[in-house]
Amino acid sequence: MNDFRNAFRLSLPVLGAYWFLGASYGLLAASMGYPVWISLGMAMVVYSGSVEFIGLTILCGAYQPFAALAMALVVGARHIFYGISMLGRWRNAGWYKPFLIFWMSDETFAINYANGGSFCQQLWLSLLDYVYWISGGLMGYFLGAMLSDTVMQYLQGLEFVVTAMFVAIFMDDYVRNRKTHLSAWVGICTAVLCLLVFGASKFIIPTMVIILGVLYYTYRREARA
């Protein structure tokens, strides 16, 4: 029970963000005329907020499976780096590992990486965040089925909730953990540099590649010391 209580406490910031963002996803799905089973199925199986929003648009267009695959890979490529970061921590996770991998969203990764805890606690946190997202999507869908045209106009910019939550998680980790200061500054400086060089639509992948290279070089240098 201690693992569940700790996980629930840590997941509370995600609860608000996922309910708001999930509701906006559900509202969008309802307003586009999708049946509830498609909205629910994408939320449960895809479980990647950005890809789910894009998927709603892709399904309305011409059937282009390879374009959809490429888009999903590009948008979801950040999860590759999340997984690499957790390889050592989850080496002995046993049967927990498949669930921890599947339920690893952006916010879940950030909290589990910053706070650690037992595998059981991390699993509870991952499951709770998963449930928050699905329940938020369902609430938004049923609300959108009734009031979509009226409500959608008041939800412009709602996705900023997740950005604000990430900033809060980042600052909490920066204040509490001196060991992560280097990686934090590497991430900030690299993101700004790549944004200036590649532009807002193409800077994510170069940023992640450079961060991975710098941190791997630092890790190898410390291992030799």
N, C-alpha and C positions, 0 to 999 in steps of 0.2 A: 504493500500500500504506500510506503514511503516513495517508491519509484514513481507511482502514479501521481501522487500529490506534487512531487517536484516537477514532473513533466507537465502537469496541468498548469502549475504556476508559471512555468517558463513559456507555455504556449499561449497565454492570455493575450499578449500583443498580436499574435498571429490570428487569434479568433476574430478580433474586430476587423482586421485588414481582409481576411479571407471571406468573411460574411459580406462585406461591402463589395469587394471585387468579384466574388462568386455571384452575388446578386446581380451585378451589372452584366456578367456573362449570361446568366439565366434570362435576364430581361432582353438582352440582345437576341438570344436564341428564340424566345417567344415572339418577339417582334418580327423576326425573319420567317416565321411560320413553321419552324421545326417542331416535330412531336416531342413530347417529354422524354421518350426513351432514347432519342438521339442526344439530347442535351445531357441527360444523366449518364449515358454510356460514354460519351466523350470525357465527361468529368471524372469518371471512374477509371477509364483505361488510359487515356492520354495523360492526364494529370500534369499538365504543363501549361500554366495559365496563358502565356503568350501564344503558344501553338493552338490552344483551343479557340481563342478568338480568331486567329487566322483560319483555322479549320472551318469555322462557320461560313466564312466568305468563300473558301475554296470549294466547299460542297455545293455552293450555289452556282458555280461556273461550270465550264466544260470539264470533262473528265480528263485530268492530266496527272496520273499517278506519280510519274517521275519528278514533275515540278513540285508536287506536294511533298514528296520524300525529301527533295533537296531543300525546300523551305523549312521543313521540320528539323532537318539536320543542322542547318545554319542557325536557326533560332535557338535550338536546344543544345548546341555544342558546348555551352557553358557547363552542362552537367558532366561532361568528360573530365573537366578540371576539378569539379567537386569530388567525383569518384576517386581521382588520383590522390587528392588530399586525404581521403579517408581510408586508403588501402591499408596503411599500417595500423590504424586504430581498430579496424574491423577484421583484422587477420584471424582472430580467434572467436569471431562472433557466432559461429555455428549456424543453427537454423534461423537465427535472427537475421542473418546477412541478406537473404533474398528480399525480405520485407523492408529492411532498412534501405536497400538500394532502390526498390520500386517506389517507396514513399518519400524519397529524398527530393523535396522541392527546394527552391532557393532559400526560403525562410527557415525551413527545417534544417537544412545544411548549416546555415549561419549559426543557429542556436546550438545545435549539437556540437559543432566544431568549437564554439566559444566556451561551452559549459561542460562538455564531456559527460561524465556520469556513467553508470552501468549500462550494459547493453539493453537491459529491461527498461530502464528509464528512457533511453533513446528511442526504443521501439514504441513506447507509450506516446512519447512526444510526436513521433512520425505518424502514428495512427490518429491521434487527436487532430493534427493539422489536416490530414486527409479527410476526416469526417467534417471538419469546419468548411473545407472547400466544397464538398459535395452538398452539404446542407445549405450553404449559402447559394449555390447554384439552383437548388430546388426552390428555395424561397423566392429567388429572383424570377424563376420561370413562372411560377404560379401567380406571382404579383404581375409579371409582364403580360400573362395571358388575359388578365382582367384590365390592367391599367397601362399597358406598355406605352401608348402614344402620349399619355399624360405625364407619366413618370420619367421617361427617358430624357426629356428636355432638361430635367434638373440634375442629371448625373454626368454631365460633361466634366471631364477632368478627374473623375473619381479614382482612376488608376494611380493618382499621386499618393494615395493612402499607402500603397506598398513601398513607394520610394521613401516616404517619410519614415516608415517602419524600419527600412534598411539602414537609414541614417542613424536612427536611435540604437539599433543593434551594434552598428559599427562603433559609435561613440562609447557605448557601454564596454565593449571589448577593449577599446583603446585605453580607456581609463583604468581598467582593472588588470590588464595583462601587458606588462612591459615587453615581454618576449615577442609580441606581435606588432610592435611599433615599426620595425623594418618592413615587414610585409605590407603593412597599412600604407606607408609612404611610397613604397614601390608601386602599389596599386593606384594610388592617387596620381602620382607623377606620370606613370605610364598611360593611364586613361586620358589625362589632359593632353599629353603629347600626341597620342594616336588620334584623339578627337580633332586636333588642329591639322594633322597631316592627312588623315583619311576621310574626315567628315563624319557627321552624326550617323549616317546610315551604314557605315562600313568599319567603324573603329573597334567593335567588340572583339572580333576574332583576333586581330593583331595585338590588341591589348592583352588578351589571355595568353597568347603564345609568348609574348615578351615577359610577362609576369612569371609564367612557368619556367622559362629559361633562366631568368635572374634568380629565382628562388632555388632552382635545382643547382645552379652554380654555387650559391651560398651554402647550400646543404653539403655539397661535395667538399667544399673548402673547409667547412667546420669539421667534417668527418676525418679529413686528413690531418687536422691540427692536433 
